Amino acid sequence: MASQTPPPATDPNPPREFPDPAEYLDDPRFNRKFTLPPTPDLPENFQVTYADFGHNDPSDPSSTHVLLLCGPLLGSRYLHIAKDALAKRHKVRIIDIDRPGFGGTTPVPPNLRIRAWLAIVPALLAHLGVRHVVLAAHSGGTLYALNTLLHHRHLLSPSRPYVALCAPWVHPSHSGAAIMSLTSTLPQGLVGSFDKVAGFMVRSLVPATVGFSNAVSGMLSGIVPSLAGTPAEEYTAPGVSDVRLAEFEEKIWGTLIKRVYAESVQGLGQDAVLLLKRDGNEMFWGEWEDYDKLVPLLAQQERELGEGGGLEVEVFFAASDAMIGTDDGPKWFEQCWREEQRGERIKFSSSVVPKADHDSIVSLRFGVFERIIRSVGSAEEGTAFPDVSAEQTAV
């Protein structure tokens, strides 16, 4: 009699075979191009490259929940493409635009960067048939997101006007962060050449300290994600639904960064000048100069709108942050949004994400982006994703 051998047990969660990183990056959705209509003060034939991924219903693009990203100092369209599967899962479309001087987007000097962005956003969204978006920004992208909010408030979702800010940039005059305070004293020419320095490091695969002062190496390794690896401690935040997506994000990171630097990163140096307010021009950020003057303008704007539930601003600070610190920088930023500044029609909350740093806070392992994407996908229902933070405050 033949022996009865039970079939081998089936792993309910078999290892995922990830796509080849280079092939994944070649996906046409991550490599779109657009020509900006003629715009005063901007170069003719202004080119824009962008990524458009996640859920997309071509038959009715206006019905899809859209998340418009405003990336960090390294303002490349590639940084969040590993979040494609997560966005599809929650029926969210993500648009990530190369800022001027990144990828194939036409470069402009620091004093025109905000103006160029404010021209690009409505023109591109109209081209794509997108009427409303939710805004999310990381670090230096905060300047771009808040200018979008001030000048193009009509683009926010009417059902839930929401802005998420991850490790928002704070000028060293307010944060006192050692690295950034030191960096702000570097020669103007060196600050404007950070793209060349960072590109050399990435291409040469040399330690950040070779040939550079501690100030420069510290600045670059902290502010440019390519020079910071994945977290040394393997950690997955509570509430992260699929750690394999985080593993895929980490798997493609090296190839992704090489692709970023294979294209133009001239905007890196120009954005560094912008963030540090160099050239002696306090108006680079906008007529509001800094957040303490911006928030009352937003409050007035919300009062004049006088409809719907008002604006929601949610801020995620990192537990460890060499760029804005964990004390003076976040406290000053929160004070800018205190109730007497923001009024009754802006809801503001902030939280600290355990174990995250200035760069890793947007990695899938820390759950912040999953929270944002889930929130965008459920915007009409108004449901919230379980908290990923250790402490949360509303001021």
C-alpha positions as CSV (number, residue, x, y, z in Angstrom):
1,M,0.0,0.0,0.0
2,A,1.4,3.4,-1.0
3,S,2.3,5.7,1.8
4,Q,0.2,8.7,2.2
5,T,2.5,11.7,2.3
6,P,0.8,15.0,3.2
7,P,1.4,17.8,0.8
8,P,4.0,20.5,1.9
9,A,2.5,23.3,3.9
10,T,1.8,26.4,1.9
11,D,3.2,29.7,3.2
12,P,0.2,32.1,3.5
13,N,2.7,35.0,2.8
14,P,5.2,33.7,0.3
15,P,8.2,35.9,-0.4
16,R,7.4,38.5,-3.0
17,E,9.5,38.6,-6.2
18,F,10.2,42.2,-6.6
19,P,10.4,43.9,-10.0
20,D,13.9,44.6,-11.4
21,P,14.7,48.1,-10.1
22,A,16.0,49.4,-13.5
23,E,12.9,48.2,-15.3
24,Y,10.6,49.5,-12.7
25,L,12.2,53.0,-13.0
26,D,11.6,52.9,-16.7
27,D,7.9,52.8,-16.3
28,P,6.5,55.6,-18.5
29,R,4.2,56.8,-15.7
30,F,7.3,57.9,-13.8
31,N,8.7,59.8,-16.9
32,R,6.0,62.2,-18.1
33,K,6.7,65.5,-19.9
34,F,4.7,68.7,-20.3
35,T,5.4,72.1,-21.9
36,L,4.3,75.0,-19.8
37,P,2.3,77.6,-21.7
38,P,4.1,81.0,-22.2
39,T,4.5,82.6,-18.7
40,P,5.8,86.0,-17.9
41,D,9.3,86.0,-16.4
42,L,9.9,82.4,-17.2
43,P,12.0,81.0,-20.1
44,E,10.2,80.2,-23.4
45,N,9.5,76.5,-24.1
46,F,9.5,75.8,-20.4
47,Q,9.7,72.0,-19.9
48,V,8.3,70.0,-17.0
49,T,9.0,66.4,-16.1
50,Y,6.8,64.6,-13.6
51,A,5.6,61.2,-12.3
52,D,1.9,60.3,-12.4
53,F,1.2,57.0,-10.7
54,G,-1.1,55.1,-8.4
55,H,-4.8,54.8,-9.2
56,N,-6.1,56.5,-12.3
57,D,-9.4,56.2,-14.0
58,P,-9.0,57.7,-17.5
59,S,-12.7,57.7,-18.1
60,D,-13.3,60.1,-15.2
61,P,-10.0,61.7,-14.0
62,S,-11.9,64.3,-11.9
63,S,-13.4,61.6,-9.7
64,T,-10.1,60.2,-8.4
65,H,-8.5,61.3,-5.1
66,V,-5.3,63.0,-6.0
67,L,-2.2,63.6,-3.8
68,L,0.2,66.3,-5.0
69,L,3.6,65.9,-3.5
70,C,6.1,68.6,-2.8
71,G,9.4,66.9,-2.2
72,P,12.4,67.8,-0.1
73,L,15.6,69.6,-1.1
74,L,16.2,66.8,-3.6
75,G,13.1,67.7,-5.5
76,S,13.0,64.7,-7.8
77,R,9.9,63.0,-9.2
78,Y,11.4,59.6,-8.4
79,L,11.6,59.7,-4.6
80,H,8.2,58.2,-3.9
81,I,7.5,55.9,-6.9
82,A,7.8,52.8,-4.7
83,K,4.5,53.9,-3.1
84,D,2.7,53.1,-6.3
85,A,1.2,49.8,-5.1
86,L,0.0,51.4,-1.8
87,A,-1.6,54.2,-3.7
88,K,-3.4,51.8,-6.0
89,R,-4.6,49.8,-3.0
90,H,-6.4,52.9,-1.6
91,K,-7.4,54.3,-5.0
92,V,-5.2,57.4,-4.7
93,R,-3.5,59.0,-7.7
94,I,-0.1,60.6,-6.9
95,I,1.5,63.4,-8.9
96,D,5.1,64.3,-8.2
97,I,6.7,67.1,-10.2
98,D,10.4,67.7,-10.8
99,R,11.0,71.2,-9.5
100,P,13.0,73.6,-11.8
101,G,16.5,72.2,-12.4
102,F,15.6,68.6,-11.6
103,G,15.1,65.9,-14.2
104,G,14.0,67.6,-17.4
105,T,12.3,70.6,-15.8
106,T,13.8,73.9,-17.0
107,P,16.1,75.5,-14.4
108,V,15.5,78.9,-12.9
109,P,17.4,81.0,-10.3
110,P,16.4,81.0,-6.7
111,N,14.3,84.2,-6.9
112,L,12.0,82.6,-9.6
113,R,11.6,79.1,-8.1
114,I,8.4,79.8,-6.2
115,R,7.0,81.8,-9.1
116,A,7.7,79.0,-11.5
117,W,6.1,76.4,-9.2
118,L,3.0,78.4,-8.9
119,A,2.8,78.6,-12.7
120,I,3.5,74.9,-13.2
121,V,1.0,73.4,-10.7
122,P,-2.3,74.8,-12.1
123,A,-1.2,74.4,-15.7
124,L,-0.2,70.8,-15.3
125,L,-3.3,69.9,-13.3
126,A,-5.5,71.4,-16.0
127,H,-3.6,69.5,-18.6
128,L,-4.3,66.3,-16.7
129,G,-7.9,67.1,-16.1
130,V,-7.4,67.2,-12.3
131,R,-9.6,69.7,-10.5
132,H,-8.7,69.1,-6.8
133,V,-5.8,67.7,-4.8
134,V,-4.6,67.1,-1.3
135,L,-1.1,68.5,-0.6
136,A,1.7,66.6,1.1
137,A,5.2,68.1,1.6
138,H,8.5,66.9,3.1
139,S,11.2,69.3,4.5
140,G,12.0,72.0,2.0
141,G,8.9,71.2,0.0
142,T,6.9,72.9,2.8
143,L,7.7,76.3,1.1
144,Y,6.2,75.1,-2.1
145,A,3.1,73.5,-0.5
146,L,2.2,76.5,1.6
147,N,2.7,78.9,-1.4
148,T,0.3,76.6,-3.3
149,L,-2.1,76.8,-0.5
150,L,-1.9,80.6,-0.3
151,H,-2.1,81.3,-4.0
152,H,-4.2,78.3,-5.3
153,R,-6.5,77.5,-2.5
154,H,-9.2,76.6,-5.0
155,L,-7.2,73.5,-6.0
156,L,-7.7,71.8,-2.7
157,S,-10.4,69.2,-2.2
158,P,-13.6,70.9,-1.3
159,S,-14.7,67.9,0.7
160,R,-11.6,67.9,2.9
161,P,-9.0,70.7,2.3
162,Y,-6.0,69.0,3.9
163,V,-2.3,69.6,4.0
164,A,0.3,67.1,5.4
165,L,3.7,68.4,6.3
166,C,6.5,66.0,7.2
167,A,9.6,67.3,9.0
168,P,8.8,70.9,7.7
169,W,11.8,73.0,7.0
170,V,12.6,75.7,9.6
171,H,15.2,78.3,9.0
172,P,18.3,77.9,11.3
173,S,17.6,81.4,12.7
174,H,14.6,79.9,14.4
175,S,15.8,76.2,14.9
176,G,19.3,76.8,16.0
177,A,20.2,73.4,14.6
178,A,23.9,73.1,14.7
179,I,24.5,71.7,11.2
180,M,22.3,74.2,9.5
181,S,23.5,77.2,11.5
182,L,27.0,76.3,10.4
183,T,25.9,75.7,6.8
184,S,24.3,79.1,6.6
185,T,27.7,80.7,7.1
186,L,29.3,78.9,4.1
187,P,30.2,80.9,1.1
188,Q,27.4,81.7,-1.3
189,G,29.1,80.0,-4.2
190,L,29.5,76.7,-2.2
191,V,25.9,76.7,-1.1
192,G,24.8,77.2,-4.7
193,S,27.0,74.3,-5.8
194,F,25.6,71.6,-3.5
195,D,24.3,69.8,-6.6
196,K,27.8,69.4,-7.9
197,V,29.2,68.3,-4.6
198,A,26.4,65.8,-3.9
199,G,26.6,64.5,-7.5
200,F,30.3,63.9,-7.1
201,M,29.8,61.9,-3.9
202,V,27.1,59.7,-5.4
203,R,29.0,59.0,-8.7
204,S,32.3,58.4,-6.9
205,L,30.9,56.4,-4.0
206,V,33.2,58.1,-1.6
207,P,32.5,58.9,2.0
208,A,30.9,62.3,2.5
209,T,33.9,63.5,4.5
210,V,36.5,63.1,1.8
211,G,37.8,66.4,0.6
212,F,35.2,68.5,2.4
213,S,34.8,70.3,5.7
214,N,32.6,68.8,8.4
215,A,30.0,71.5,7.8
216,V,29.6,70.6,4.1
217,S,29.6,66.8,4.7
218,G,27.2,67.1,7.6
219,M,24.9,69.4,5.6
220,L,24.8,67.1,2.6
221,S,24.5,63.8,4.4
222,G,21.6,65.2,6.4
223,I,19.7,67.2,3.8
224,V,20.2,65.1,0.7
225,P,18.5,61.7,1.0
226,S,20.9,59.9,-1.3
227,L,23.7,60.3,1.3
228,A,21.7,58.8,4.1
229,G,21.1,55.1,3.9
230,T,18.2,53.1,5.2
231,P,17.8,53.1,9.0
232,A,20.5,51.1,10.8
233,E,17.9,49.6,13.1
234,E,15.3,47.5,11.3
235,Y,12.0,48.9,12.5
236,T,8.4,48.8,11.3
237,A,5.9,51.2,12.9
238,P,2.6,49.9,14.3
239,G,-0.1,50.2,11.7
240,V,2.1,49.5,8.6
241,S,-0.1,47.1,6.6
242,D,2.5,45.4,4.4
243,V,6.2,45.4,5.3
244,R,7.0,44.0,1.9
245,L,6.2,47.4,0.3
246,A,8.7,49.0,2.6
247,E,11.3,46.3,1.7
248,F,10.7,47.0,-2.0
249,E,11.2,50.7,-1.4
250,E,14.6,50.0,0.3
251,K,15.6,47.5,-2.5
252,I,15.2,50.0,-5.3
253,W,16.7,53.0,-3.4
254,G,20.3,52.7,-4.6
255,T,19.2,52.3,-8.2
256,L,16.7,55.1,-7.8
257,I,19.2,57.6,-6.5
258,K,21.7,56.8,-9.3
259,R,18.9,57.5,-11.7
260,V,18.1,60.8,-10.0
261,Y,21.8,61.9,-10.4
262,A,22.0,60.6,-13.9
263,E,19.6,63.5,-14.8
264,S,19.9,67.1,-13.8
265,V,20.0,68.0,-10.1
266,Q,21.0,71.6,-10.7
267,G,17.9,72.6,-8.6
268,L,19.5,71.2,-5.5
269,G,22.0,74.1,-5.2
270,Q,19.3,76.6,-6.2
271,D,16.9,75.3,-3.6
272,A,19.6,75.4,-0.9
273,V,20.1,79.1,-1.6
274,L,16.3,79.5,-1.4
275,L,15.9,77.6,1.9
276,L,18.7,79.5,3.5
277,K,17.5,82.9,2.2
278,R,20.9,83.7,0.8
279,D,21.8,86.6,-1.5
280,G,20.4,88.9,1.2
281,N,16.9,88.5,-0.1
282,E,14.2,87.8,2.5
283,M,11.5,87.7,-0.1
284,F,12.6,84.4,-1.8
285,W,9.9,82.4,0.1
286,G,7.2,84.8,-0.9
287,E,5.8,88.2,0.2
288,W,5.2,86.6,3.6
289,E,8.9,86.1,4.3
290,D,8.4,83.4,7.0
291,Y,5.7,81.2,8.6
292,D,4.8,83.5,11.4
293,K,3.6,86.0,8.8
294,L,2.1,83.4,6.5
295,V,-0.4,81.8,8.9
296,P,-2.4,85.0,9.5
297,L,-2.7,85.4,5.7
298,L,-4.1,81.8,5.5
299,A,-6.5,82.5,8.4
300,Q,-7.8,85.6,6.6
301,Q,-8.2,83.6,3.4
302,E,-10.2,80.9,5.2
303,R,-12.5,83.5,6.8
304,E,-13.2,85.0,3.4
305,L,-14.0,81.6,2.0
306,G,-16.5,81.1,4.8
307,E,-17.7,77.7,3.5
308,G,-17.2,74.0,4.3
309,G,-15.4,72.7,7.3
310,G,-12.2,74.8,6.9
311,L,-8.6,73.8,6.4
312,E,-6.8,71.0,8.1
313,V,-3.1,71.1,8.6
314,E,-1.4,68.0,10.0
315,V,2.4,68.1,10.8
316,F,4.7,65.1,11.5
317,F,7.9,65.8,13.3
318,A,10.8,63.3,13.5
319,A,12.0,61.9,16.8
320,S,15.5,62.8,15.7
321,D,16.2,65.7,13.3
322,A,19.6,67.3,12.7
323,M,18.0,69.7,10.1
324,I,15.5,71.5,12.3
325,G,16.3,70.0,15.7
326,T,13.7,68.5,18.0
327,D,13.2,71.4,20.4
328,D,13.4,75.0,19.2
329,G,12.6,74.3,15.5
330,P,9.4,72.3,16.0
331,K,8.3,74.6,18.9
332,W,8.7,77.7,16.8
333,F,6.8,76.2,13.9
334,E,4.0,75.1,16.2
335,Q,3.8,78.6,17.7
336,C,3.3,80.0,14.2
337,W,0.1,78.0,14.1
338,R,-1.3,78.8,17.5
339,E,-5.0,79.6,17.6
340,E,-4.7,83.4,17.7
341,Q,-2.6,83.2,14.6
342,R,-4.6,80.6,12.6
343,G,-8.1,81.5,13.6
344,E,-11.1,79.3,14.0
345,R,-11.3,77.9,10.5
346,I,-7.9,76.2,10.4
347,K,-7.5,73.0,12.4
348,F,-3.8,72.3,13.3
349,S,-2.3,69.2,14.8
350,S,1.2,67.9,15.2
351,S,2.8,64.7,16.3
352,V,6.2,63.1,16.8
353,V,7.0,59.9,14.9
354,P,9.1,57.5,17.0
355,K,12.5,56.4,15.7
356,A,12.2,58.5,12.5
357,D,14.7,61.0,11.4
358,H,14.5,64.0,9.0
359,D,14.8,61.8,5.9
360,S,13.4,58.4,7.0
361,I,10.1,59.9,8.2
362,V,8.6,59.5,4.7
363,S,9.8,55.9,4.3
364,L,7.0,53.3,4.3
365,R,8.4,51.6,7.4
366,F,7.3,54.6,9.6
367,G,3.7,54.6,8.5
368,V,3.3,58.3,8.0
369,F,2.8,58.1,4.2
370,E,0.4,55.2,4.6
371,R,-1.6,57.3,7.0
372,I,-1.7,60.2,4.5
373,I,-2.6,57.9,1.5
374,R,-5.3,56.2,3.5
375,S,-6.7,59.6,4.6
376,V,-6.7,60.9,1.0
377,G,-8.5,57.8,-0.2
378,S,-11.2,58.1,2.4
379,A,-11.4,61.9,2.2
380,E,-15.1,62.0,1.4
381,E,-15.9,59.7,4.3
382,G,-13.7,61.7,6.7
383,T,-12.3,58.6,8.3
384,A,-8.8,58.6,9.9
385,F,-6.0,56.2,9.9
386,P,-4.8,54.9,13.3
387,D,-2.1,57.2,14.8
388,V,1.5,56.3,14.1
389,S,2.9,58.7,16.6
390,A,3.9,58.6,20.3
391,E,2.5,62.0,21.1
392,Q,0.1,64.3,19.3
393,T,-0.9,67.8,20.1
394,A,-3.3,70.4,18.8
395,V,-2.3,74.0,19.5
